[in-house]
Amino acid sequence: MPIRTLIVDDEPLARERLCTLLRYRPDVDVVGECGDGTSAVGMIKQEVPDLVLLDIQLPELDGFAILEAVPADQLPAIVFVTAYDRFAVKAFEVHAVDYLLKPVEADRLDAALSRVHNRRVTEEFAPRTHLFEFMQTIQSHRGGPNRVLLKSDNEIICLKPSEIDWVESAGNYACFHIGAQIRIARETMNAVEGRLLSHNFARVHRTAIVNLERIRRLKPLFYGDYEIELSDGTKVPMSRTHRQAVIRKLESL
């Protein structure tokens, strides 16, 4: 079966060159072209291509934001196209099927397509096993993460930290309370704490992490423990071992 391929690049000449190089390949079927990130997300969801030749610098949504916006079960294989991003090249070698440097040369495109074919035969076509780690790596090199990514119910969910009210431990899982919704992710509370500490969250109990912006009041209980009341009325326990650190953080907000 031909590889159904979508070309995403804001430069018409770059898209034209890729189309020209692919035109006479019977193993590739170009299903569309996009010049901006928003259109790319829509076409990926509509066409569900096998492969996207994806530029990084795009209007509206860049290549990274496109990956964040597409549900995990609709993500195709990705071959990145870049002109200069040295760090991205190193990350792509590990996490993407391949990368192409502009201007794209025919032999490099052939090599990338060969890798796509091999990936298609030897494993699940979309490299989702590495996507979560890839997005975290990319975010850490873009001035720190401004999104929290959750692997939940076979999806990768992108959240702004401010959307999360609190997180509750459930054995080997973490329950993220987001308004009236609960999203469950297989993640330790220590890992969650490490990801949220820089976003005004605090560990208040071995089983709970709270968004400090959501705290309405603290009510003392017995033996130095407290009960936290959140803005929506939710009650969360706070142990005495975390009390002073939480109060200091609240005073500094």
Secondary structure, DSSP 4 states (H G I P E B T S, - for coil): --EEEEEE-S-HHHHHHHHHHHTT-TTEEEEEEESSHHHHHHHHHHH--SEEEEESS-SSS-HHHHHHHS-GGG--EEEEEESS-HHHHHHHHHHSSEEEESSPPHHHHHHHHHHHHHHHHHS-SS-HHHHHHHHHHHHHTTTS-SSEEEEETTEEEEE-GGG--EEEEETTEEEEEETTEEEEES--HHHHHHHHGGGTEEEEETTEEEEGGGEEEEEE-STT-EEEEETTS-EEEE-HHHHHHHHHHHHH-
